[in-house]
Amino acid sequence: MTLSTLDFFTRSFTGLRGHELVLFKPQFCLDARKYSFTIRVIDSWNNLPIWLINCGTLELFKNRID
């Protein structure tokens, strides 16, 4: 069984602000899920600038993030 990013993340389609690849951050009552890795990285991803997210390749992304 292979997992994809769709199993962990959901795109937000509100269109309020930011780039077009903003991820939806669900609300949880349990702390175990609230502090998991996939939930913690959503804020970091959503705060990245558009010029960094629209890189064509992984190598270019790595070079720009440094």
C-alpha positions in Angstrom: 0.0 0.0 0.0 1.4 3.4 -1.0 0.5 6.6 0.7 0.1 9.9 -1.1 0.1 13.4 0.2 -3.7 13.4 -0.2 -3.8 10.9 2.7 -2.2 13.5 5.0 -3.1 16.9 3.6 -6.1 18.7 2.2 -5.9 21.8 0.0 -7.8 24.8 1.2 -10.1 26.3 -1.4 -11.2 29.5 0.5 -9.0 31.7 -1.8 -8.7 34.3 1.0 -5.0 35.0 0.9 -1.6 33.5 0.2 -0.6 31.2 -2.6 -2.7 28.7 -4.5 -1.3 25.7 -2.6 -2.5 26.6 0.9 -3.2 23.6 3.0 -6.3 23.2 5.2 -5.6 22.9 9.0 -8.3 20.8 10.7 -9.3 21.4 14.3 -8.8 18.5 16.8 -9.9 17.9 20.3 -7.2 15.3 21.1 -3.7 16.5 21.7 -2.2 13.4 20.2 -3.4 14.4 16.7 -3.1 18.2 17.3 0.7 18.0 17.8 1.5 15.5 15.0 4.1 16.2 12.4 1.6 16.6 9.5 -0.4 19.2 11.4 2.7 21.2 12.6 4.1 21.6 9.1 0.9 23.1 7.7 1.6 26.6 9.2 5.2 26.5 7.9 4.1 25.5 4.4 1.3 28.1 4.3 3.8 30.9 5.3 6.3 30.2 2.5 6.5 32.9 -0.1 5.1 32.3 -3.6 8.5 32.4 -5.3 9.7 29.5 -3.2 6.6 27.3 -3.7 6.5 27.8 -7.5 9.9 26.2 -8.0 10.0 23.8 -11.0 12.2 21.2 -9.4 13.1 19.8 -6.0 16.7 20.9 -6.4 15.7 24.5 -7.1 13.5 24.4 -4.1 16.3 23.2 -1.9 18.7 25.8 -3.3 16.2 28.7 -2.7 15.3 27.6 0.8 18.9 27.8 1.9 
